């Protein structure tokens, strides 16, 4: 048996396992439900609690905004129009140099006393960043210090919300007796190449972190959080150490979810594609520039782990396509079957995450090469600079690694 035959068997074994694991995990791939007609708390102005209608617990929505003048007004207006009866919105202007702060102040004055809007809107302006913090994490923490709610909803400044989103999420959290609910949004993308890359990125991310494991109540190592929607009880948030515990983590949403599980709290990840939507990047070039800034953090700033990630992409995602087309004999058939299994896993995962996914998968070899380039460039930029630039502030690699070691994450 030659090297190519062994390689083909290894790839085939990997994709067989991934298909089996994905099919097994479908029981944990949840979707945020809408209320059924006549259901208690279903758009009635009351939220169910312990199976009864009672006064809804206060939800504090906390938004961190830095240079978000193009989206912040629309996001806040969506939140002001929520059907949930007890909300407060705390928008934190994190050192913005554009008109974000002015627009938030104008929006606050517009909403005060306006008929049909009873949601308090508070605006916090941050003008300086203390050492030991990433800007977004510090802003969210400052919002928490001002929040009064039993539940805290951390969200981003560019999320589009359907009117019943908070109400449905609170009901879901209570029915599931969960401490934390995070939602995967519908991704708004423009153009074939950006859509292809975004879907492939989330496909590989799902294989790497396997986010659905957060719904398994019998494991406490793997958790998930998504920045567009992290709804958590105040008690749980304080138990995991608040954002102070992840002050220097660019992947703060993922780390929040991981800490929830490590604290043996109950987490639920659900598809929220019918409730929230996000335009992650507006172009493929913007996606490349955005990811190369901080993708190295996903590997814990470890060169060996990043190298293994790139080699794994080439060996298990790219080479089966090449082997199927360029080789002959048993190895070619083994690689061809690997590609079939790969596509099957792709469709299962992408449809569960985004609700869509189609012929873009046929462009996978090109997106594999692109992702490997971004990871390599992210590592090179971080090492060359000795750190990362994040929202206009530089953080040294030594500082980031020190926080990672103190955090104790993988």
N, C-alpha and C positions, 0 to 999 in steps of 0.2 A: 504494500500500500504506500503510495507516494505522498509527498507533502500536501499536494493539492487535495487529494482524497481525504486526508486527515482534517485539513482546513474546512472542507465542505461538510464533513460529519460534525465538526465542532459548531459551525454556523447553524446547521440543521438542528442540532441539539439545543442550541441557545433559543432559536425561534420557536421550537416545539414547547420549550419550557415557558416562554413568554406568552404563547397562545393559551397554554393550560392555565397559567397564573391569571391572565386577563379574564378568561371565561369563569374561573373560580371566583374572581373578585367582583363579578357583576352584581352579586347580592349587596355589595357595599357601594355601588355607583348609584347615588340617590339624586333626585330632582326635587327642587323646592316646589311643593304643591300649592296650587291655588285653592281657595276655600270652595267647598261644594255648596250648592244652593241650600239655604236653610241651616248651614253649619254655624254653631255658636261662635260669635266673634267674627263671622265672615262679612267684612265691610259694614258692620253695624255700629261702629264707633266704640265698641268695647273689645278688649282682647281677652281670650279665655285664660283662665289660671286655675290649675287643678280641676279642670273639667267644668268650671262654673264661670259665669260672667261676673266680673267685678271690676273695680277701678283698675285701669291698665297701669302697669309700672312705667315710670318715666324712663325714656330712652334718650341718652345724650349722644348726638351725632357729632363726631370730631373730625374736622377736615384740616389737613396741612396743605398750604398753597404757597408755592414759590414760583414766580413768573408764570402764572396761570391766567393771565388776563383774557385769553381767548375762550376759556371754558368755565371759569369759576362761577360766573353769573348763571349760566344754564344749569350747572350742577346744583347750586343752592336753590334755585327756583323749583327744580324737580323735588327737592327735599321739602320745601315749604308747601308743596302740594300733596304730601303724603296723607293717606287716609288714617293712619294710626293716630289715636286721639291725644297722646301725651308725648310730645317731643320737645327737645331743645337742640338748637344747632350752634355749635361753637366752631367758627372758622378762624384758623390761625394763619395769619399772613407772615410767612417765614422769610423776612429780610428781602422781600421782592423789590427789584429795581424798576419794574414796569408799573402798570396802573392797577395791579391786583388789589393792593390795599385800598386805593380810592374807590374802586368798584365795589368792594365789600362794604365800605362805609355807606356808599350810596344805596346799596341794596338793603342794608339794615334800616336806613331812614325810610326807604320806600315801603318796607314791610311793616313798620310800626303803625299800628292803628288802622291798617288797611282791612277793609271788610273781607271776611273769608279767610284771613290769615291770622291764626292765633298762636303760631309757633314762635317762641322767643329766639331771636338771632343775635348772638354775641360775636364780636370780632376782637381778636387779640392780635396786636402788632408786636412782632419780635424784631428787635433792631440789632442784636448781637448774639453770637453763639458761644456758649462757654466751652472750655476745653473738655475733651472726653466724650463729645456727643457728635453724631451726625445730625444735620439740620432737621430732617423730617422726623426722626425719632424724638428729638428735643421738642419740636413743635407739637407732636401728638401728646407727649407727656405734659406739656403746659396746658393743653386743652383738657386733659384728664383732671388736672389740679383745679380747674374751674367747673368741672362737670358735677351735676347733682344726681344723675340718673342711676337707677338700679342696674340698668343695662347700658353698655358703652358700645357704640358702633363707630369703628375707625374706617374711614373711607378716603378715597383719593379725590382730587379736585377736578377730574375729567370724566366722572362716571355719570351715565344717564340712568335714572331710576324710573320704573313704572310706578304709578301712584300707590299701589298696594304692597310694595316691596317690603317695607319695614313691618307692616302688619302681618304679612304672611310669614316673614322670618321669625318674628317674636312668637307667633303661634307654633311654628315648627320647633323652635328651641324649647318651648314649654311642653309640647307633646312628646318630644324625644327626651325630655328631662336632661337636656344638654347644658353644658357650661359655655360652649363656644360653637358658633355656627359661622362657617365661611362659605362664600358662594363663588363659583366660577362664572364669569360674565360672558356674554356674547361678544366676540371680538369683531369690531368694525374695521375692515381692511379695504384698501383701495388697490386694485390691480392684481393681476395674476401672480406676479413674482413675489409681492409682499405677502399675499394670502398663502402661497405655497410655503414660503419660509416660516411664517408665523405658525402655521399648522404643524410643520415638521419640528419646529423648536419645542412646541408643547407636547408633541408626540415623544420626543427623546427625553424631555423633562419628566414626563409621566413614567417612562421606563426607569429613569434614574431614581426618582423619589417615590414612585408608586403612591400617589396622593390618597387613593381610596383607603389605604391602610389606616388612616385617621379614624375611619368609621368602625374599625374593629375594636370593640371595648376590651378585648382580652390581651391587647398588646399596648405597651406604654413607651415605646421608643420612637416610633415614627408618627409625626403629626404634620398637619398642613395648614397654612394660612395664606390667604390671597388678599393683596392690598386693597382691591376694589371693595371688599366687603368682609370685615371681621367684626362680628357681633359677639360680645363676651360679657358675662356678668361681672359686675364690679368686684365681687368677692373673688372670682377666679383670676381676674386681672391682677389684683393685689397679691394674690397667692403666688403667682408666677414671677413676681418682682417688678411688674410694670415695664415700661420701656427703658427704665434705668438698667435693667438686666441685659438689654440688647442695644445699648446706647450707640455702639460703633459698628453695628451690623447693617450693611446695605440691603441684605435680604431680611429685613426686619419682619415682614409678614410671614415668611416661612419659619423664622425662628420663634415668633409668637406661637404659631401652631405647634411647633415641636415642644415648646416648654409646657403647653397645655397638657399634652399627652404624658410628658415626663412627670408632671405633677399628679398623674392618675385622675385627671378630670375628664369629663365626657365631651367629645368633639363630634361635630357633624359637618362633613363637606358635602355640598350638594351643587348640582348644576343650576345656575340661576339665569340661564340664557333667555327666559321669558320675563325676567324681572330687571336685569341690569345689563348695560352695554358699555363697552370701552373701546375707544380708538387708541390702541397701544402706541403705534407709530403711524405717521402719515405717509412714509415712503420706505422703500427698502434701504436706501442710503442712511436714513435717519435711524432705522433699526440697527444697522451695522455699527454706526457711531455710538448709539446708546448702549448696546450690549458690550462693546469692547472696553467700555469704561469700567465695568464692574463684574464681568462674567467670571473672572478669576476668583472672586469671593465665593462663588458657588462650589469651588473645589477646596475651600478652606485655606486659600493662598499657599497651597502645597504644589510645587512643581511636578512631583512624581504623580500625584493624583490627576492633575490636568493632562499630563503626558499619556497616562493610561486611558483617560477619556477620549483623547484624540485617536489613539491607536485602536481603541474599541470601535469608534465610529468607522474608521477606515476598514477594519477587519470584518465587522459584522453587519455594517449598513451599506458600505460602498462596494466592497469586493465581491459579495454574492452577485451583484448586477454584472460586474465585469467578468466574473468567472462563468456566469450563465451564457454570456455572449461570445467569449473568447476561447473557452476551453471546450474539450470534447470528452466523451466517455462518462464514467460514473461521477466524476467531480462536477461536470457541467450539470448533470441531472440533480446532484445534491444541492448545488448553488441555486438552480432554478426553483427547486422546492422550497429552499430558504426564502427566496424572494416572494413566493406565493404566501408563505406563512407570515412574512413581514408585512405584506399588504393586508392580510386578514387582521393582524393585530392593530395595524394603523387605523383601519376603518372602525374597528370596535372602540378604540380609545378616542379617536377624534370625534366620532359621533356622540359618544357619551359626554365629552367635554364641551364641544362647541355646537352640537346638534347638526353639524354638516361635515362635509369631507367627500371629495370626489376624485376626479382624474388628476388633480394636482399631485397625487402620490406618484404618478409616473415620472415626475421631475425630481424624485427623491435623490438620485445620484448627484445632481448639481447642488442641491441644498445641503447634502452631507459635506461636500467640499467647502461650501461657503461657511457652514458652522465650524468646521475645523479651522478654517482661516481666522474666524472671529475669536475662537478660544486661544489660538496661538498668538494672535495680535494682542489680546487682552493680557495674557501673561507677559509678553514682551514689553508692553506699555507700562504695566505696573512695576515690573522689575527695573526698567530704565528710569522711571520717575521716582522710584523708591516709595511708591504709594499710589493713591487714586485721587482724582478730582471728582467730588460729588456735590452737585448743586452749587458750584462755584467755590467750594472750600477744599483745600488739600489736606489729606489724611495720610500720615506716613505708614509704610508697610509694617514697621516695628510696632506702632500703636495699634494697628488693626490686628496683627497677630497676637499681641498681648491681650486684647479684648477677647479674641477667639479662645485663647488658652484659659482665661479666667471664666469664660462662659462654659467651657468644657464640651463644646459641640464637635461633631465629626468634621 
